[in-house]
Amino acid sequence: MENKVLIQYNHTDPCSFARWTTKECFQFMSARPWQQVMDFYSDVVKDRKPLSALLGKACLSKSNIYNRLESLPPSQDKGGRWARLTFKIVVSYHGGSFDGWQRQPGLNTVQSVVEKSLGKFVDERKAQMLKDKGLPLEGAALVAGRTDKGVTAVHQVCSFYTWRKDVKSQDITDAINSAAPGKLRVVSVTEVSRAFHPNFTAKWRHYLYIFPFNDEEDMEQSNQSGENVQNFKSQENYHEHKNGCDQCNEANVGNLVINDNEDLETLKPREFTVSRVNQLLQKLEGKLLSYKMFARDTKPSRNEGPPTECFLYHARAKESKLPCSEHEKGRRVMCIELVANRFLRRMVRVLVATSIREAAAGADEDALLKLMDATCRRATAPPAPPDGLCLVDVGYEEFDPQDCLILKE
């Protein structure tokens, strides 16, 4: 049986041959006790445990909890037959219990559950229109951002409007809470101006990624990654492998090389320090950069569709303990917190996986910045598993660093 031929990106820095391949990245990220992370998220959704307690912070600031929106004066809202009620709905849901946010035929998605619950609040005119078209009686919910299958949300924001005047916030809360108990919970429902749009009026998005360590991993050895890189480069077959790759480079176009030799897998470093990941991420703070190399399922061209530039307000990593029954003192985890004005598709998960890969390879502190200039998305790691990702909040006021879970020292 022939070995599968894989296309890899040809990194040219000194850490090139210590860097994991796509297959190695996938294996390293997948072999984790993700169920414990999902169980913790489930307790957070059920309001049994606070997410902020994971990092030793009592609670988020009040502006971050309620996401206040400065409503327009009543005189600016249309009246008469154009008058309508618009509700801002903040929901919390467990990623492992749904097939993502977006409605898809035959799948159990958050949007389908929410919109079905809102069906009883649509006005008579829309109800008749849906009936004439043979469509189910459902409301339409706009959302701040779609989450993938397996991604949890603590404060996902959506909106719903109706021309009925008798709809109350508590009615909407009760309807959604009864749809999927223990899996989907309403945090708040408030009446807002019709000018409110959960996506377009948002100023920032806040994500947290929990990366669990295995029992056998000792993450307390400082500078272990750098030592492993040096040991790797000193192996006898290092130069043989390098020469072989150089020959491949001449025969291939661009920065892609064909690699079906995985003999060096066991020689590559597998350890990294949380402090190194934190250093890599901090280099992204306060900069407007194009993250097209860190996106997936997004066109890299700026001629069509939205631009690929994002501004990261906050990018930090910190070690913590995850409460779980298997460990009396808790599971050791790394928490990665990212806050930006916007995120591209799967950008958070690619950033997480790539920062871990670069830290293990002993790359320079500006390694993530250098990857911005890559010519192919294979230069970055494949997306980390969705199980560890959580949408913490969506903000409609100016970003306040005090709202973060990992505060700057």
Secondary structure as GFF3:
##gff-version 3
##sequence-region A 1 409
A	DSSP	beta_strand	6	9	.	.	.	ID=ss1
A	DSSP	three_ten_helix	16	18	.	.	.	ID=ss2
A	DSSP	alpha_helix	22	30	.	.	.	ID=ss3
A	DSSP	alpha_helix	34	45	.	.	.	ID=ss4
A	DSSP	three_ten_helix	51	55	.	.	.	ID=ss5
A	DSSP	alpha_helix	62	66	.	.	.	ID=ss6
A	DSSP	three_ten_helix	74	76	.	.	.	ID=ss7
A	DSSP	three_ten_helix	80	82	.	.	.	ID=ss8
A	DSSP	beta_strand	85	93	.	.	.	ID=ss9
A	DSSP	three_ten_helix	95	97	.	.	.	ID=ss10
A	DSSP	alpha_helix	110	117	.	.	.	ID=ss11
A	DSSP	three_ten_helix	118	121	.	.	.	ID=ss12
A	DSSP	alpha_helix	124	132	.	.	.	ID=ss13
A	DSSP	beta_strand	142	143	.	.	.	ID=ss14
A	DSSP	beta_strand	152	162	.	.	.	ID=ss15
A	DSSP	alpha_helix	169	177	.	.	.	ID=ss16
A	DSSP	beta_strand	184	192	.	.	.	ID=ss17
A	DSSP	beta_strand	204	212	.	.	.	ID=ss18
A	DSSP	alpha_helix	224	233	.	.	.	ID=ss19
A	DSSP	alpha_helix	237	251	.	.	.	ID=ss20
A	DSSP	beta_strand	256	259	.	.	.	ID=ss21
A	DSSP	three_ten_helix	265	267	.	.	.	ID=ss22
A	DSSP	alpha_helix	274	282	.	.	.	ID=ss23
A	DSSP	beta_strand	288	290	.	.	.	ID=ss24
A	DSSP	three_ten_helix	292	294	.	.	.	ID=ss25
A	DSSP	beta_strand	309	324	.	.	.	ID=ss26
A	DSSP	beta_strand	327	340	.	.	.	ID=ss27
A	DSSP	alpha_helix	347	361	.	.	.	ID=ss28
A	DSSP	alpha_helix	367	371	.	.	.	ID=ss29
A	DSSP	three_ten_helix	377	379	.	.	.	ID=ss30
A	DSSP	three_ten_helix	386	388	.	.	.	ID=ss31
A	DSSP	beta_strand	389	395	.	.	.	ID=ss32
A	DSSP	three_ten_helix	401	403	.	.	.	ID=ss33
###
